[in-house]
Amino acid sequence: MRAPEARPKETDAERRRRRALFLRELAEAHELRERIQPRRTRTARLRQMMRMRTFRY
């Protein structure tokens, strides 16, 4: 279980800045993985496309 607020309350701007940084790094990691393992990412992308195509609203 987590401690109840171990650090002072952060502002929305700080939280958004950290989140933007995290999302940038995540996108960079995805690009790097795609460059290193193109075949695996291609099949994963095709699988994702099929998943989205068969998805019902």
Buried (B, 14 or more C-beta within 10 A) or exposed (E): EEEEEEEEEEEEEEEEEEEEEEEEEEEEEEEEEBEEEEEEBEEEEEEEEEEEEEEEE
